[in-house]
Amino acid sequence: MTTCKWCGKPLKKRKSNAQKYHKKCEKHATLELAIKRQMRAYRYNKENEIQTFSQYKRTLGTGSLSSNHNSEYAEEHKAIQKELERLKIF
């Protein structure tokens, strides 16, 4: 004899791979497992989102511009114009 994984009451098992819950407990158990799975996925996605943000926060979010400006005005202006054309703003 085994016990129900949800309520702990005795459970008759006929086969080794038979049910692990009473019929009444199975609904609650599957709901709880689904919630745990969703919470795990949410935490995993949040962690990846934070890592992705930390990788890109060092730049301005554009292709050829960085957070540091070019000391020569003409070169900086050329880089900005090139970026505006790439983004199809100008």
N, C-alpha and C positions, 0 to 999 in steps of 0.2 A: 504494500500500500504506500502511496505517495501522498503528498499534501498539495493543495491548490496553492499556486504561487501568489495569488492575490489575497485570499482570506485565510489561508492556513488550515482549512478543514481537510479531513481525509478525503482522498480521491482514488477511486478504483481505476487502475490502468490495465488494459488488456494486452497492449503491445508496448514495446519499448519506445516507439515514436508516437504514442497516443497523446491526447490532449493534456495540457498542463494546468488548465483552469476549469472551474465549474462553468456551466453555460451562462449563468447569471454574472459571473465575475469576468468572463472573457471580454465583454463589451467595455467594461471599465479599464481592464488591463491594456487592451489595444488602443484605447483613447489616450491613456497615460503614455504609452510608448510612442505614439504619434506626436504628442506634445514634446516629449524629450527629444525626438528626432528633429523637430522643427527648431527647438531652442539651440540644439547643437549646430544646425545649419546656419542659423542666424548669427551665432557667435563666430563661426568660421568665416562667414562672409564679412562680418564687421572687422575681424582681424586683417583679412586681405585688403579691405578698403582702406584701413589705416596705413598699412604698409605701402600701398599704391600711392596714397596721398603724400606720405613722407618722402617717397622717391622723387616726386614731381614738384614739391614745394620749393626746392632749391632754384628752380627756373621760373620764368614769368609765364610759362605755359605755352610758349610759342616755339617754333622750330629753330630759328637762327639767332634769336635774341637771348641774352643771359641777364642775370640780375646785375652784372657790372657793365657800365657803359664804356664805350671806346673813347679814349682820350682825344682822338682826332675827330673833329666835328664832321668832316666830309665822309669818313668811313662809317661813323655812327648813323649819319643821315642816309647813306646808301643801304645800310643794313635794315633800317626802319622801312625805307621804301620797298625793298625787296620783300620784307615780311608782309607789308600791306598788300602787295601784289599777290603773294602766295595765299593770303586769306581772302582775296578778291574784295577788299574794302575800298581800294583806291585804284 
